[in-house]
Amino acid sequence: MSVNNQKIQINGDEFEVLDAKEKMTVPDCWVMKNKIGTAHGEAKFYVGHAKKELFEFFDDFTRTCFVLKSDLKKYLEEVKTEYENPEQQYRNKEKMEHEWKDYSDKLELLQEYMLKFNISYQDHLKGPRAYINSKDEIYKFIRIISLPNITYFSVLKLKNSDDEIVYYWKLFVDYFGEEEHPLAIKEELEEVEGDVTLDAEEKKTIVRARIGQGEYRRNLLEQCPFCPITMVSDDRILIASHIKPWAKCDTKEERLDPKNGFMFTPTFDFLFDRGYISFRNDKSILISPWLSRMTLSKLGISPNKNYPALPSEGREKYLEYHRDKIFNK
């Protein structure tokens, strides 16, 4: 039942990954503080349609669930810009910047790295939609800090060394198809435009590299004229993907360096950009446990497969960054 026998380490303990439940969007009706609409908060959370596949994953709703304190800290950092400069029309938007600091402080006071909670299946609710609920404080805290529409849950079903099965819940952020907040992207580009050490042509080159265009794309195509996973060579559907993200590059040289990139078809560009796949220096693939068995089957990929056409030479330092900072372990 495991996802290709994948294992993960959590605070020194090893778990076998049995499967993943992907992307359950946090709705406005579920959050407690950062609401957009007028409805009152509902504690029940939609986990999917009441089908066989759902109950194979959640085969026992009495099993222990947990979130990691480190994941919640990362989530708050990722949504900090939205708390400070809201894109959505939250009812409490004037208070959000101050509240972000309060939530961060409360999280720091929590002693445990693994924050456990219990869920119950809402079997009194009729219909095809399945819901869970919890009375535990950490569940309530997550409802308080979460931002609707741009936040989603994924869950790993794990088995520990004692053969106990548990559920690992994690919050992710998606700014309507973008990984970064719109304001952050705008500020990055304004920083380039305001750099007096660059002439107009240099600024244009760097800005175009932000979306994998211009000189950066041309140089990368010379080194990688095809997607090393699919072997597709039609450059109309190849995307120039940075290994170390453009926004995280320390210099303009890193931003424009063709060694800091691969050419991928759109699906694998997304997976790589979001950290669902990465690569070792020996050209073997790393696959995030946060992809389900079904998704892996449909993608036709499996952990540790070697891709001889992957041009990893000269890209080792960028790949190390990607494995360490971007890959969803």
C-alpha positions as CSV (number, residue, x, y, z in Angstrom):
1,M,0.0,0.0,0.0
2,S,3.0,2.3,0.3
3,V,3.9,4.9,-2.3
4,N,6.8,3.1,-3.8
5,N,8.2,2.4,-0.3
6,Q,8.9,6.1,0.4
7,K,10.0,7.0,3.9
8,I,10.3,10.3,5.6
9,Q,12.0,11.4,8.8
10,I,10.3,13.6,11.3
11,N,12.4,14.8,14.2
12,G,14.5,11.6,14.0
13,D,11.6,9.2,13.7
14,E,11.1,7.3,10.5
15,F,7.7,6.9,8.9
16,E,6.6,4.9,5.9
17,V,4.5,6.9,3.5
18,L,1.3,4.9,2.6
19,D,-0.4,7.6,0.5
20,A,-1.3,11.3,0.2
21,K,-4.6,13.2,0.1
22,E,-3.9,16.2,-2.1
23,K,-5.1,19.8,-2.1
24,M,-8.2,20.4,0.0
25,T,-8.9,24.1,-0.3
26,V,-9.6,26.1,2.9
27,P,-12.9,27.8,2.2
28,D,-14.1,31.1,3.6
29,C,-16.9,29.4,5.6
30,W,-14.3,27.4,7.6
31,V,-11.9,30.1,8.8
32,M,-12.7,31.9,12.0
33,K,-11.0,35.3,11.8
34,N,-9.9,36.1,8.2
35,K,-13.3,35.9,6.6
36,I,-14.3,37.5,3.3
37,G,-18.0,36.8,3.2
38,T,-20.7,37.3,5.8
39,A,-21.3,33.7,6.9
40,H,-20.4,32.5,10.4
41,G,-17.5,30.1,10.7
42,E,-18.3,26.4,10.3
43,A,-16.0,24.0,12.2
44,K,-16.6,21.1,9.8
45,F,-14.0,20.8,7.0
46,Y,-14.8,19.3,3.6
47,V,-12.4,16.5,2.8
48,G,-13.9,15.1,-0.4
49,H,-16.8,13.3,-1.9
50,A,-18.0,10.3,0.1
51,K,-16.6,7.7,-2.2
52,K,-14.6,4.4,-1.8
53,E,-11.3,6.1,-2.4
54,L,-11.8,8.6,0.4
55,F,-12.6,5.9,2.9
56,E,-9.7,3.9,1.8
57,F,-7.5,6.8,2.8
58,F,-9.4,7.8,5.9
59,D,-10.0,4.2,6.8
60,D,-10.3,5.0,10.6
61,F,-11.2,8.5,11.7
62,T,-10.1,7.7,15.3
63,R,-6.4,7.7,14.2
64,T,-4.1,10.4,15.6
65,C,-3.6,13.5,13.4
66,F,-0.9,16.0,13.7
67,V,0.6,19.2,12.3
68,L,4.2,20.3,12.7
69,K,5.0,23.5,14.5
70,S,7.7,24.2,11.9
71,D,5.2,23.9,9.1
72,L,2.8,26.4,10.8
73,K,5.7,28.8,11.2
74,K,6.6,28.4,7.5
75,Y,3.0,29.0,6.6
76,L,2.8,32.2,8.6
77,E,5.9,33.4,6.9
78,E,4.5,32.6,3.5
79,V,1.3,34.5,4.1
80,K,2.9,37.5,5.9
81,T,2.7,39.7,2.9
82,E,-1.0,38.9,2.5
83,Y,-1.6,39.8,6.1
84,E,0.2,43.1,5.7
85,N,-1.1,44.0,2.2
86,P,-4.3,42.0,1.6
87,E,-5.2,41.2,-2.0
88,Q,-8.6,39.8,-0.9
89,Q,-11.4,41.8,0.8
90,Y,-11.2,40.4,4.3
91,R,-13.7,41.8,6.8
92,N,-10.9,42.4,9.4
93,K,-8.2,43.6,7.0
94,E,-7.3,46.7,9.1
95,K,-6.3,44.4,12.0
96,M,-4.6,41.7,10.1
97,E,-1.0,43.0,10.3
98,H,-1.2,43.2,14.1
99,E,-2.9,39.8,14.4
100,W,-0.1,38.2,12.3
101,K,2.4,39.2,15.0
102,D,0.1,37.8,17.8
103,Y,-0.3,34.5,16.0
104,S,3.5,34.2,15.5
105,D,4.1,34.9,19.1
106,K,1.5,32.3,20.2
107,L,3.1,29.7,18.0
108,E,6.5,30.4,19.4
109,L,5.2,29.6,22.9
110,L,4.1,26.1,21.9
111,Q,6.6,23.6,23.2
112,E,5.9,20.5,21.1
113,Y,7.2,20.2,17.6
114,M,4.4,17.7,16.7
115,L,1.0,19.2,17.5
116,K,-1.6,16.4,17.8
117,F,-5.3,16.5,17.4
118,N,-8.2,14.1,16.8
119,I,-10.9,14.3,14.1
120,S,-14.3,12.8,13.7
121,Y,-16.3,12.0,10.6
122,Q,-19.5,14.1,10.4
123,D,-21.7,11.1,9.7
124,H,-24.9,13.0,10.7
125,L,-24.6,15.1,7.5
126,K,-26.3,13.6,4.5
127,G,-25.2,13.9,0.9
128,P,-22.2,13.2,-1.3
129,R,-19.9,15.6,0.4
130,A,-17.8,14.3,3.3
131,Y,-16.7,16.4,6.3
132,I,-14.6,16.1,9.4
133,N,-14.5,18.1,12.6
134,S,-12.3,18.4,15.7
135,K,-12.7,20.0,19.2
136,D,-9.0,20.3,19.8
137,E,-7.3,23.6,20.3
138,I,-4.7,23.3,17.6
139,Y,-7.5,22.6,15.1
140,K,-9.1,25.9,16.2
141,F,-5.8,27.7,16.0
142,I,-5.4,26.6,12.4
143,R,-8.9,27.9,11.6
144,I,-7.9,31.2,13.1
145,I,-4.6,31.7,11.2
146,S,-5.7,30.3,7.8
147,L,-6.5,32.6,4.9
148,P,-9.4,31.3,2.7
149,N,-9.1,30.5,-1.0
150,I,-5.3,30.8,-1.1
151,T,-4.7,28.1,1.5
152,Y,-5.0,24.4,1.1
153,F,-4.4,21.2,3.2
154,S,-2.6,18.1,2.0
155,V,-2.4,15.0,4.2
156,L,0.0,12.1,4.4
157,K,-1.0,8.8,5.7
158,L,2.0,7.4,7.5
159,K,3.0,4.2,9.4
160,N,5.6,4.4,12.2
161,S,8.0,1.8,13.4
162,D,5.3,0.4,15.7
163,D,3.0,-0.1,12.7
164,E,0.8,2.6,14.0
165,I,-1.0,4.6,11.3
166,V,-1.2,8.4,11.7
167,Y,-2.2,11.4,9.5
168,Y,0.2,14.2,8.9
169,W,-1.6,17.5,7.9
170,K,0.2,20.4,6.3
171,L,-0.9,23.8,5.1
172,F,0.2,25.1,1.7
173,V,-0.2,28.5,-0.1
174,D,-1.3,29.1,-3.7
175,Y,-1.9,32.7,-4.8
176,F,-4.4,31.8,-7.5
177,G,-1.9,29.9,-9.5
178,E,1.2,31.8,-8.4
179,E,3.6,30.7,-5.6
180,E,4.5,34.2,-4.6
181,H,2.3,37.0,-3.5
182,P,1.5,39.5,-6.3
183,L,3.0,42.4,-4.3
184,A,6.2,40.5,-3.7
185,I,6.6,39.9,-7.5
186,K,5.9,43.6,-8.1
187,E,8.5,44.7,-5.6
188,E,11.1,42.4,-7.0
189,L,10.6,43.9,-10.5
190,E,10.6,47.5,-9.1
191,E,13.9,46.8,-7.4
192,V,15.4,45.8,-10.7
193,E,13.9,48.9,-12.4
194,G,15.3,51.2,-9.7
195,D,18.8,49.8,-9.8
196,V,20.9,52.7,-11.0
197,T,23.9,50.4,-11.7
198,L,22.0,48.7,-14.6
199,D,21.4,50.2,-18.0
200,A,18.0,49.9,-19.7
201,E,19.0,46.8,-21.7
202,E,20.3,45.0,-18.7
203,K,17.1,45.7,-16.8
204,K,15.0,44.4,-19.7
205,T,17.1,41.2,-19.8
206,I,16.8,40.5,-16.1
207,V,13.1,41.2,-16.0
208,R,12.5,38.9,-19.0
209,A,14.5,36.2,-17.2
210,R,11.9,36.4,-14.4
211,I,9.4,34.6,-16.6
212,G,12.0,32.5,-18.4
213,Q,12.2,34.6,-21.6
214,G,14.7,36.6,-23.6
215,E,18.5,35.9,-23.4
216,Y,18.1,33.6,-20.4
217,R,15.8,31.3,-22.4
218,R,17.9,31.3,-25.5
219,N,21.1,30.4,-23.7
220,L,19.3,27.7,-21.7
221,L,17.8,26.2,-24.9
222,E,21.4,25.9,-26.3
223,Q,22.3,23.8,-23.3
224,C,19.0,22.0,-22.8
225,P,17.1,21.8,-26.2
226,F,14.6,19.3,-24.8
227,C,12.8,18.2,-21.6
228,P,15.0,15.6,-20.0
229,I,12.0,13.8,-18.5
230,T,9.7,13.6,-21.5
231,M,12.4,14.2,-24.2
232,V,10.0,16.6,-25.9
233,S,12.1,19.0,-28.1
234,D,9.3,21.3,-29.5
235,D,10.5,24.6,-27.9
236,R,7.0,26.1,-28.3
237,I,5.9,24.0,-25.3
238,L,9.1,24.0,-23.3
239,I,9.4,26.3,-20.2
240,A,12.7,27.7,-19.0
241,S,12.6,26.9,-15.3
242,H,15.0,28.3,-12.7
243,I,16.5,25.8,-10.3
244,K,17.3,28.4,-7.6
245,P,14.2,30.7,-7.9
246,W,14.7,34.1,-9.5
247,A,13.6,35.8,-6.4
248,K,16.1,33.9,-4.2
249,C,19.1,34.6,-6.4
250,D,21.8,36.7,-4.8
251,T,23.1,38.3,-7.9
252,K,22.0,39.2,-11.4
253,E,24.6,36.6,-12.7
254,E,22.6,33.9,-10.9
255,R,19.4,35.1,-12.3
256,L,20.8,35.0,-15.9
257,D,23.0,31.9,-15.5
258,P,21.7,29.2,-17.9
259,K,23.3,26.7,-15.5
260,N,20.6,27.7,-13.1
261,G,17.9,26.2,-15.2
262,F,16.3,23.3,-17.0
263,M,13.9,23.1,-19.9
264,F,10.7,21.3,-18.9
265,T,7.3,20.6,-20.4
266,P,4.6,22.5,-18.5
267,T,3.6,19.7,-16.1
268,F,7.1,19.0,-15.0
269,D,8.0,22.7,-14.8
270,F,5.1,23.1,-12.3
271,L,6.2,20.0,-10.3
272,F,9.8,21.2,-10.2
273,D,9.0,24.9,-9.5
274,R,6.7,23.9,-6.6
275,G,9.1,21.4,-5.1
276,Y,7.1,18.2,-5.9
277,I,10.1,16.8,-7.7
278,S,13.9,17.4,-7.5
279,F,17.0,15.7,-8.7
280,R,20.2,14.4,-7.2
281,N,23.6,15.2,-8.8
282,D,23.6,11.7,-10.3
283,K,20.5,12.5,-12.4
284,S,18.1,10.4,-10.3
285,I,14.7,11.9,-9.4
286,L,13.4,12.8,-6.0
287,I,9.6,12.7,-5.6
288,S,7.8,14.5,-2.8
289,P,5.7,12.3,-0.5
290,W,3.0,14.9,-1.0
291,L,2.0,13.4,-4.3
292,S,-0.5,10.6,-4.1
293,R,-0.2,7.1,-5.5
294,M,-2.9,8.0,-8.1
295,T,-1.0,11.1,-9.3
296,L,2.3,9.2,-9.5
297,S,0.6,6.5,-11.6
298,K,-0.9,9.1,-14.0
299,L,2.4,11.0,-14.3
300,G,4.3,7.8,-15.0
301,I,7.2,8.7,-12.6
302,S,8.7,6.8,-9.7
303,P,11.3,7.6,-7.0
304,N,15.0,7.2,-7.8
305,K,14.5,6.7,-11.6
306,N,17.6,8.0,-13.5
307,Y,17.3,10.5,-16.3
308,P,20.5,10.3,-18.3
309,A,19.6,13.3,-20.4
310,L,19.4,15.6,-17.4
311,P,22.2,18.1,-17.7
312,S,23.2,18.2,-14.0
313,E,26.9,18.9,-14.7
314,G,27.7,22.5,-13.6
315,R,24.3,22.7,-11.8
316,E,25.3,21.0,-8.6
317,K,25.2,24.1,-6.4
318,Y,21.8,25.1,-7.7
319,L,20.4,21.6,-7.3
320,E,21.7,21.5,-3.7
321,Y,19.7,24.7,-3.0
322,H,16.6,23.2,-4.7
323,R,16.8,20.0,-2.7
324,D,17.4,21.9,0.6
325,K,15.0,24.9,0.2
326,I,12.4,24.1,-2.4
327,F,11.8,20.4,-2.4
328,N,8.7,19.3,-0.3
329,K,10.2,16.5,1.8
